[in-house]
Amino acid sequence: MSASPTSLSSSSSGAPKSSAASGMPPDATYAGIMSFMRRPQTRELAGVDVVVSGIPLDLATTFRPGSRFGPAAIRAASAQLSELKPFPWGVDPFETLKVVDYGDCWFDAHNPLTIRDAIVAHARTILASGARMLTFGGDHYITYPLLRAHAEKYGKPLSLIHFDAHTDTWPDEQPDSLNHGTMFYKAVREGLIDPARSVQVGIRTWNDDTMGIKVLSAPWVHQHGVERTIETILSIVGDSPTYLTFDIDCLDPAFAPGTGTPVPGGLTSAQALEIIRSMTPVNLMGADVVEVAPAYDHAEITGLAAAHIAADLLCVMNEQKLAKGRGQGVAEHFERSRQRYPAIRPSVGEPNTFRLKYREALIQTVQEVIRGKLHGSRHEVEALAQSFVAAHDMPSFVDAVQSDLDCLYLGNVARFRLRLSEYEDWPFKRSNIQ
């Protein structure tokens, strides 16, 4: 390793970095052991929030094999993500979210009929600790035994958010078959997922029977846009316990060539990341990223896309952890925030000052609601905003406030940070937007 023994053994807090599940590590991005985002490699799960593990299976693929090397490729690509705070979140998720890399699930590749149960047992062990799972494939078949274990833990049926080029609901009446195109047919038939509360995104292959699952095809996403896609996903799954699975072939081959069944016309990596970053309202029980096959990759762009998707999923889970525990009410917090930035009437020289100071108070309040530190709902915040705008005779400001609320609620704080760049005259430090 390039780092010195001293730098590996301690952090600014005095905690050992090599064994702690929190904080950013000191290793150079091109050196060291390639765990996911440099998380500690351990199977000690006491107090752990999220367990990252790999399932290097590619015996169920119907076209190009090679995704058994996917977990290693995602881990290697994640090394650079451990160097800086994740964009656009701007926070170190590991200061609050305890994450470890458990290593890979062991199964007997020469005895295929035992593989499903081996994966279920692997997941049961992790879920029994109380941690959530973030799992790397391997081919997409792995989601089927993972769903079995999650439904057993959290109750069935679960909602499913499924990113893919394929629906994977083709008929399969063989209970022991290994097929990465039939898992969700089996999952619906077995009651593991509720098709009425599930959604598939990025689909662009034909299937006569989607088993009642709502399909947002890739053309639909391109036509209607990311925000409409986010709204639809959130409205379908609601607050039901949800599992999220991301097949990397959801992305267009221009962005993810390293996969077993690529299909042109897919989502861009920018579209996918923006959608993933907006999943904080989802009652997320677990997630996986699958079908990375590095032998077909170019310059590791598929592994990089998968690593960024996985990192954003961890940031979503971190935001959800921060959202636990509620405090004072919306109106009280808004008033206190507004007093910190006293509203003044706009003058000739400062046409936007009043609105920006008002907006700062609104933003701080909405963020606290999103992060779970305030009692309140979006309806309460909207009513508060509208009453304030009306009281100060700012009808032209209503649409701007609504846009702010849409950004904050649909995309959480991460998307709003991007919106801040629109305000060149923003009078407050961006570091205040936590």
LOSE-82416 format. One record per residue (C-alpha): residue in one letter; x, y, z. Coordinates in steps of 0.5 Angstrom, whole numbers, plus 500, padded with zeros to 3 digits. Layout:
BEGIN
@type: A, east: X, north: Y, up: Z
...
//
This chain:
BEGIN
@type: M, east: 500, north: 500, up: 500
@type: S, east: 502, north: 507, up: 499
@type: A, east: 500, north: 510, up: 505
@type: S, east: 504, north: 510, up: 511
@type: P, east: 503, north: 505, up: 517
@type: T, east: 501, north: 512, up: 521
@type: S, east: 496, north: 514, up: 516
@type: L, east: 492, north: 507, up: 516
@type: S, east: 492, north: 506, up: 524
@type: S, east: 488, north: 513, up: 526
@type: S, east: 484, north: 518, up: 524
@type: S, east: 482, north: 525, up: 526
@type: S, east: 477, north: 522, up: 531
@type: G, east: 483, north: 517, up: 533
@type: A, east: 479, north: 511, up: 531
@type: P, east: 482, north: 506, up: 527
@type: K, east: 481, north: 507, up: 520
@type: S, east: 483, north: 500, up: 518
@type: S, east: 477, north: 497, up: 522
@type: A, east: 472, north: 502, up: 523
@type: A, east: 466, north: 502, up: 519
@type: S, east: 465, north: 510, up: 519
@type: G, east: 469, north: 515, up: 516
@type: M, east: 473, north: 516, up: 509
@type: P, east: 480, north: 512, up: 509
@type: P, east: 487, north: 515, up: 507
@type: D, east: 489, north: 510, up: 502
@type: A, east: 491, north: 512, up: 495
@type: T, east: 486, north: 511, up: 490
@type: Y, east: 490, north: 506, up: 486
@type: A, east: 493, north: 502, up: 492
@type: G, east: 491, north: 498, up: 497
@type: I, east: 485, north: 492, up: 498
@type: M, east: 479, north: 493, up: 493
@type: S, east: 474, north: 493, up: 498
@type: F, east: 468, north: 497, up: 496
@type: M, east: 469, north: 504, up: 497
@type: R, east: 475, north: 502, up: 502
@type: R, east: 470, north: 499, up: 507
@type: P, east: 473, north: 495, up: 512
@type: Q, east: 473, north: 487, up: 510
@type: T, east: 469, north: 484, up: 516
@type: R, east: 464, north: 479, up: 517
@type: E, east: 463, north: 482, up: 524
@type: L, east: 456, north: 485, up: 523
@type: A, east: 454, north: 488, up: 530
@type: G, east: 452, north: 495, up: 530
@type: V, east: 453, north: 495, up: 522
@type: D, east: 447, north: 499, up: 518
@type: V, east: 449, north: 496, up: 511
@type: V, east: 453, north: 490, up: 509
@type: V, east: 456, north: 490, up: 502
@type: S, east: 457, north: 483, up: 499
@type: G, east: 458, north: 480, up: 492
@type: I, east: 455, north: 474, up: 489
@type: P, east: 459, north: 472, up: 483
@type: L, east: 454, north: 468, up: 479
@type: D, east: 454, north: 468, up: 471
@type: L, east: 451, north: 461, up: 470
@type: A, east: 444, north: 463, up: 469
@type: T, east: 446, north: 468, up: 463
@type: T, east: 442, north: 467, up: 456
@type: F, east: 448, north: 470, up: 452
@type: R, east: 455, north: 473, up: 454
@type: P, east: 457, north: 470, up: 461
@type: G, east: 463, north: 474, up: 465
@type: S, east: 459, north: 477, up: 470
@type: R, east: 462, north: 473, up: 475
@type: F, east: 467, north: 478, up: 475
@type: G, east: 462, north: 484, up: 476
@type: P, east: 463, north: 484, up: 484
@type: A, east: 471, north: 485, up: 483
@type: A, east: 470, north: 490, up: 478
@type: I, east: 465, north: 494, up: 482
@type: R, east: 470, north: 494, up: 488
@type: A, east: 476, north: 496, up: 483
@type: A, east: 472, north: 502, up: 480
@type: S, east: 469, north: 505, up: 487
@type: A, east: 476, north: 506, up: 489
@type: Q, east: 476, north: 513, up: 487
@type: L, east: 470, north: 514, up: 490
@type: S, east: 473, north: 514, up: 497
@type: E, east: 477, north: 520, up: 496
@type: L, east: 472, north: 525, up: 496
@type: K, east: 465, north: 526, up: 499
@type: P, east: 460, north: 523, up: 494
@type: F, east: 457, north: 528, up: 489
@type: P, east: 452, north: 532, up: 489
@type: W, east: 451, north: 530, up: 496
@type: G, east: 457, north: 533, up: 499
@type: V, east: 457, north: 529, up: 506
@type: D, east: 461, north: 523, up: 508
@type: P, east: 456, north: 518, up: 508
@type: F, east: 460, north: 514, up: 513
@type: E, east: 461, north: 519, up: 518
@type: T, east: 453, north: 516, up: 520
@type: L, east: 452, north: 510, up: 516
@type: K, east: 456, north: 504, up: 518
@type: V, east: 458, north: 500, up: 512
@type: V, east: 462, north: 494, up: 511
@type: D, east: 464, north: 489, up: 505
@type: Y, east: 463, north: 482, up: 507
@type: G, east: 466, north: 479, up: 501
@type: D, east: 463, north: 474, up: 497
@type: C, east: 457, north: 469, up: 498
@type: W, east: 460, north: 462, up: 497
@type: F, east: 457, north: 457, up: 493
@type: D, east: 458, north: 451, up: 489
@type: A, east: 459, north: 452, up: 482
@type: H, east: 459, north: 445, up: 480
@type: N, east: 453, north: 443, up: 484
@type: P, east: 448, north: 448, up: 481
@type: L, east: 442, north: 446, up: 484
@type: T, east: 445, north: 448, up: 491
@type: I, east: 446, north: 455, up: 489
@type: R, east: 439, north: 458, up: 490
@type: D, east: 439, north: 456, up: 497
@type: A, east: 446, north: 458, up: 498
@type: I, east: 445, north: 465, up: 496
@type: V, east: 438, north: 465, up: 501
@type: A, east: 443, north: 463, up: 507
@type: H, east: 448, north: 468, up: 505
@type: A, east: 442, north: 473, up: 505
@type: R, east: 439, north: 471, up: 512
@type: T, east: 445, north: 471, up: 516
@type: I, east: 446, north: 478, up: 514
@type: L, east: 439, north: 480, up: 515
@type: A, east: 439, north: 477, up: 521
@type: S, east: 444, north: 482, up: 524
@type: G, east: 439, north: 488, up: 523
@type: A, east: 443, north: 491, up: 517
@type: R, east: 441, north: 492, up: 510
@type: M, east: 444, north: 489, up: 504
@type: L, east: 447, north: 492, up: 498
@type: T, east: 449, north: 486, up: 493
@type: F, east: 453, north: 486, up: 487
@type: G, east: 452, north: 481, up: 482
@type: G, east: 453, north: 476, up: 478
@type: D, east: 448, north: 475, up: 473
@type: H, east: 441, north: 478, up: 475
@type: Y, east: 438, north: 471, up: 477
@type: I, east: 441, north: 473, up: 484
@type: T, east: 435, north: 478, up: 485
@type: Y, east: 431, north: 472, up: 486
@type: P, east: 434, north: 468, up: 492
@type: L, east: 435, north: 475, up: 495
@type: L, east: 428, north: 477, up: 494
@type: R, east: 426, north: 470, up: 498
@type: A, east: 430, north: 472, up: 504
@type: H, east: 428, north: 479, up: 504
@type: A, east: 421, north: 477, up: 504
@type: E, east: 422, north: 472, up: 509
@type: K, east: 425, north: 478, up: 514
@type: Y, east: 420, north: 484, up: 512
@type: G, east: 414, north: 480, up: 510
@type: K, east: 411, north: 479, up: 503
@type: P, east: 409, north: 481, up: 498
@type: L, east: 415, north: 487, up: 497
@type: S, east: 415, north: 492, up: 492
@type: L, east: 420, north: 492, up: 487
@type: I, east: 423, north: 498, up: 483
@type: H, east: 427, north: 494, up: 477
@type: F, east: 432, north: 498, up: 472
@type: D, east: 433, north: 494, up: 466
@type: A, east: 433, north: 493, up: 459
@type: H, east: 428, north: 487, up: 460
@type: T, east: 422, north: 485, up: 464
@type: D, east: 425, north: 478, up: 466
@type: T, east: 418, north: 476, up: 467
@type: W, east: 418, north: 470, up: 461
@type: P, east: 414, north: 464, up: 463
@type: D, east: 418, north: 459, up: 467
@type: E, east: 415, north: 453, up: 471
@type: Q, east: 421, north: 449, up: 473
@type: P, east: 422, north: 451, up: 480
@type: D, east: 430, north: 449, up: 480
@type: S, east: 432, north: 453, up: 474
@type: L, east: 437, north: 458, up: 473
@type: N, east: 435, north: 463, up: 469
@type: H, east: 436, north: 471, up: 469
@type: G, east: 430, north: 472, up: 465
@type: T, east: 425, north: 469, up: 469
@type: M, east: 426, north: 471, up: 476
@type: F, east: 420, north: 476, up: 477
@type: Y, east: 415, north: 471, up: 474
@type: K, east: 417, north: 466, up: 479
@type: A, east: 417, north: 472, up: 484
@type: V, east: 410, north: 474, up: 482
@type: R, east: 407, north: 467, up: 482
@type: E, east: 410, north: 466, up: 489
@type: G, east: 408, north: 472, up: 492
@type: L, east: 414, north: 475, up: 494
@type: I, east: 413, north: 482, up: 490
@type: D, east: 406, north: 486, up: 489
@type: P, east: 406, north: 487, up: 482
@type: A, east: 401, north: 493, up: 483
@type: R, east: 406, north: 496, up: 487
@type: S, east: 412, north: 495, up: 483
@type: V, east: 415, north: 498, up: 477
@type: Q, east: 420, north: 497, up: 472
@type: V, east: 424, north: 502, up: 468
@type: G, east: 428, north: 503, up: 462
@type: I, east: 425, north: 497, up: 459
@type: R, east: 426, north: 496, up: 451
@type: T, east: 425, north: 489, up: 449
@type: W, east: 418, north: 485, up: 448
@type: N, east: 414, north: 481, up: 453
@type: D, east: 407, north: 479, up: 452
@type: D, east: 406, north: 478, up: 459
@type: T, east: 409, north: 483, up: 464
@type: M, east: 405, north: 480, up: 470
@type: G, east: 401, north: 486, up: 472
@type: I, east: 408, north: 490, up: 473
@type: K, east: 408, north: 498, up: 471
@type: V, east: 413, north: 499, up: 465
@type: L, east: 416, north: 505, up: 464
@type: S, east: 420, north: 503, up: 458
@type: A, east: 426, north: 507, up: 456
@type: P, east: 422, north: 511, up: 450
@type: W, east: 417, north: 513, up: 455
@type: V, east: 423, north: 516, up: 460
@type: H, east: 426, north: 519, up: 454
@type: Q, east: 419, north: 522, up: 452
@type: H, east: 417, north: 524, up: 459
@type: G, east: 423, north: 526, up: 463
@type: V, east: 427, north: 524, up: 469
@type: E, east: 422, north: 528, up: 474
@type: R, east: 416, north: 525, up: 471
@type: T, east: 419, north: 518, up: 472
@type: I, east: 421, north: 520, up: 479
@type: E, east: 414, north: 522, up: 481
@type: T, east: 411, north: 516, up: 477
@type: I, east: 416, north: 511, up: 481
@type: L, east: 414, north: 514, up: 488
@type: S, east: 407, north: 514, up: 487
@type: I, east: 407, north: 507, up: 485
@type: V, east: 411, north: 504, up: 491
@type: G, east: 408, north: 509, up: 496
@type: D, east: 411, north: 507, up: 503
@type: S, east: 411, north: 500, up: 502
@type: P, east: 417, north: 496, up: 504
@type: T, east: 421, north: 496, up: 497
@type: Y, east: 427, north: 492, up: 494
@type: L, east: 431, north: 496, up: 489
@type: T, east: 435, north: 492, up: 483
@type: F, east: 439, north: 495, up: 478
@type: D, east: 441, north: 491, up: 472
@type: I, east: 447, north: 495, up: 469
@type: D, east: 444, north: 494, up: 462
@type: C, east: 438, north: 499, up: 463
@type: L, east: 444, north: 504, up: 461
@type: D, east: 445, north: 504, up: 454
@type: P, east: 451, north: 500, up: 451
@type: A, east: 454, north: 507, up: 450
@type: F, east: 455, north: 508, up: 457
@type: A, east: 455, north: 501, up: 459
@type: P, east: 458, north: 496, up: 454
@type: G, east: 461, north: 491, up: 459
@type: T, east: 454, north: 487, up: 460
@type: G, east: 452, north: 480, up: 458
@type: T, east: 445, north: 482, up: 454
@type: P, east: 446, north: 490, up: 452
@type: V, east: 440, north: 493, up: 448
@type: P, east: 441, north: 500, up: 444
@type: G, east: 436, north: 506, up: 446
@type: G, east: 437, north: 505, up: 454
@type: L, east: 438, north: 511, up: 459
@type: T, east: 444, north: 515, up: 460
@type: S, east: 448, north: 514, up: 466
@type: A, east: 446, north: 522, up: 468
@type: Q, east: 439, north: 520, up: 468
@type: A, east: 440, north: 513, up: 472
@type: L, east: 444, north: 517, up: 477
@type: E, east: 439, north: 523, up: 478
@type: I, east: 433, north: 518, up: 479
@type: I, east: 437, north: 514, up: 484
@type: R, east: 439, north: 520, up: 488
@type: S, east: 431, north: 521, up: 488
@type: M, east: 429, north: 515, up: 492
@type: T, east: 430, north: 517, up: 499
@type: P, east: 422, north: 517, up: 500
@type: V, east: 422, north: 510, up: 498
@type: N, east: 422, north: 505, up: 504
@type: L, east: 428, north: 501, up: 502
@type: M, east: 429, north: 494, up: 505
@type: G, east: 435, north: 492, up: 500
@type: A, east: 438, north: 493, up: 493
@type: D, east: 443, north: 490, up: 488
@type: V, east: 447, north: 492, up: 482
@type: V, east: 448, north: 486, up: 477
@type: E, east: 450, north: 484, up: 470
@type: V, east: 457, north: 488, up: 470
@type: A, east: 461, north: 483, up: 465
@type: P, east: 468, north: 487, up: 465
@type: A, east: 471, north: 482, up: 459
@type: Y, east: 466, north: 486, up: 455
@type: D, east: 468, north: 493, up: 458
@type: H, east: 472, north: 499, up: 455
@type: A, east: 476, north: 503, up: 460
@type: E, east: 472, north: 501, up: 466
@type: I, east: 466, north: 505, up: 464
@type: T, east: 461, north: 500, up: 466
@type: G, east: 464, north: 498, up: 472
@type: L, east: 465, north: 506, up: 474
@type: A, east: 457, north: 507, up: 472
@type: A, east: 455, north: 501, up: 477
@type: A, east: 460, north: 504, up: 482
@type: H, east: 457, north: 510, up: 482
@type: I, east: 450, north: 508, up: 482
@type: A, east: 452, north: 503, up: 488
@type: A, east: 455, north: 509, up: 492
@type: D, east: 449, north: 513, up: 491
@type: L, east: 444, north: 508, up: 494
@type: L, east: 449, north: 508, up: 500
@type: C, east: 448, north: 516, up: 500
@type: V, east: 440, north: 515, up: 500
@type: M, east: 441, north: 510, up: 505
@type: N, east: 445, north: 515, up: 509
@type: E, east: 439, north: 520, up: 508
@type: Q, east: 434, north: 515, up: 510
@type: K, east: 438, north: 514, up: 517
@type: L, east: 439, north: 521, up: 518
@type: A, east: 431, north: 522, up: 517
@type: K, east: 430, north: 518, up: 523
@type: G, east: 427, north: 522, up: 530
@type: R, east: 423, north: 528, up: 529
@type: G, east: 423, north: 534, up: 533
@type: Q, east: 420, north: 541, up: 533
@type: G, east: 414, north: 543, up: 528
@type: V, east: 415, north: 546, up: 521
@type: A, east: 412, north: 553, up: 523
@type: E, east: 416, north: 554, up: 529
@type: H, east: 423, north: 552, up: 525
@type: F, east: 421, north: 556, up: 519
@type: E, east: 420, north: 562, up: 523
@type: R, east: 426, north: 561, up: 527
@type: S, east: 430, north: 561, up: 520
@type: R, east: 427, north: 567, up: 517
@type: Q, east: 429, north: 571, up: 523
@type: R, east: 436, north: 569, up: 522
@type: Y, east: 435, north: 572, up: 515
@type: P, east: 431, north: 578, up: 516
@type: A, east: 426, north: 579, up: 510
@type: I, east: 427, north: 586, up: 507
@type: R, east: 424, north: 590, up: 502
@type: P, east: 427, north: 590, up: 495
@type: S, east: 431, north: 596, up: 493
@type: V, east: 433, north: 598, up: 486
@type: G, east: 440, north: 596, up: 488
@type: E, east: 438, north: 589, up: 491
@type: P, east: 432, north: 586, up: 487
@type: N, east: 432, north: 579, up: 489
@type: T, east: 435, north: 580, up: 497
@type: F, east: 428, north: 579, up: 500
@type: R, east: 426, north: 573, up: 496
@type: L, east: 433, north: 570, up: 497
@type: K, east: 432, north: 571, up: 504
@type: Y, east: 425, north: 568, up: 504
@type: R, east: 428, north: 562, up: 500
@type: E, east: 433, north: 561, up: 505
@type: A, east: 428, north: 560, up: 511
@type: L, east: 424, north: 556, up: 506
@type: I, east: 430, north: 551, up: 504
@type: Q, east: 432, north: 550, up: 511
@type: T, east: 425, north: 548, up: 513
@type: V, east: 424, north: 543, up: 508
@type: Q, east: 431, north: 540, up: 509
@type: E, east: 429, north: 539, up: 516
@type: V, east: 423, north: 536, up: 514
@type: I, east: 426, north: 531, up: 509
@type: R, east: 432, north: 529, up: 514
@type: G, east: 426, north: 527, up: 519
@type: K, east: 428, north: 532, up: 524
@type: L, east: 422, north: 536, up: 524
@type: H, east: 414, north: 534, up: 524
@type: G, east: 411, north: 536, up: 518
@type: S, east: 409, north: 534, up: 511
@type: R, east: 410, north: 537, up: 504
@type: H, east: 403, north: 540, up: 505
@type: E, east: 404, north: 543, up: 511
@type: V, east: 410, north: 546, up: 508
@type: E, east: 407, north: 548, up: 501
@type: A, east: 401, north: 552, up: 505
@type: L, east: 406, north: 555, up: 510
@type: A, east: 410, north: 558, up: 503
@type: Q, east: 404, north: 560, up: 500
@type: S, east: 401, north: 564, up: 506
@type: F, east: 408, north: 568, up: 507
@type: V, east: 408, north: 569, up: 499
@type: A, east: 401, north: 572, up: 499
@type: A, east: 402, north: 576, up: 505
@type: H, east: 408, north: 579, up: 502
@type: D, east: 404, north: 581, up: 496
@type: M, east: 409, north: 576, up: 491
@type: P, east: 404, north: 573, up: 486
@type: S, east: 410, north: 572, up: 481
@type: F, east: 414, north: 568, up: 486
@type: V, east: 409, north: 562, up: 487
@type: D, east: 412, north: 558, up: 481
@type: A, east: 419, north: 559, up: 484
@type: V, east: 417, north: 557, up: 490
@type: Q, east: 413, north: 551, up: 487
@type: S, east: 420, north: 549, up: 483
@type: D, east: 424, north: 549, up: 490
@type: L, east: 419, north: 545, up: 493
@type: D, east: 419, north: 540, up: 487
@type: C, east: 427, north: 540, up: 487
@type: L, east: 427, north: 539, up: 494
@type: Y, east: 422, north: 533, up: 495
@type: L, east: 423, north: 530, up: 489
@type: G, east: 431, north: 530, up: 489
@type: N, east: 432, north: 531, up: 496
@type: V, east: 438, north: 536, up: 498
@type: A, east: 442, north: 533, up: 493
@type: R, east: 438, north: 535, up: 487
@type: F, east: 437, north: 542, up: 490
@type: R, east: 445, north: 543, up: 491
@type: L, east: 445, north: 543, up: 483
@type: R, east: 440, north: 548, up: 483
@type: L, east: 444, north: 553, up: 487
@type: S, east: 448, north: 554, up: 481
@type: E, east: 443, north: 558, up: 478
@type: Y, east: 443, north: 563, up: 483
@type: E, east: 450, north: 567, up: 482
@type: D, east: 447, north: 572, up: 487
@type: W, east: 446, north: 567, up: 492
@type: P, east: 448, north: 571, up: 499
@type: F, east: 449, north: 565, up: 503
@type: K, east: 455, north: 560, up: 503
@type: R, east: 453, north: 553, up: 500
@type: S, east: 456, north: 550, up: 506
@type: N, east: 450, north: 552, up: 510
@type: I, east: 445, north: 547, up: 505
@type: Q, east: 446, north: 541, up: 509
//
